[in-house]
Amino acid sequence: MSNMELLASGMKLLVCGMGVVYVFLVVMIVSINLMSVLLRPWADKFEPKPAAPAGPAAGKSEAELAAAAVAAVALHRGR
């Protein structure tokens, strides 16, 4: 077997291997999208909607927030 024949068979193997990987990825993407479409009606049963998150400043007044910010800056500068 000459070097050119070995190189040609290596290139055939390379193309076949990359083709198999490409086809697998396309099939995987299509199947994921298909499952997404098929399972969308039951999404609420499996994954309930999260409650609205409360902000970090829930129930705090402006003065309390300003005092906390001043204390944090003073603590940081004291280090």
Sequence and secondary structure as in RCSB ss.txt:
>XXXX:A:sequence
MSNMELLASGMKLLVCGMGVVYVFLVVMIVSINLMSVLLRPWADKFEPKPAAPAGPAAGKSEAELAAAAVAAVAL
HRGR
>XXXX:A:secstr
  HHHHHHHHHHHHHHHHHHHHHHHHHHHHHHHHHHHHHGGGHHHHS        TTTT  HHHHHHHHHHHHHH
HHT 
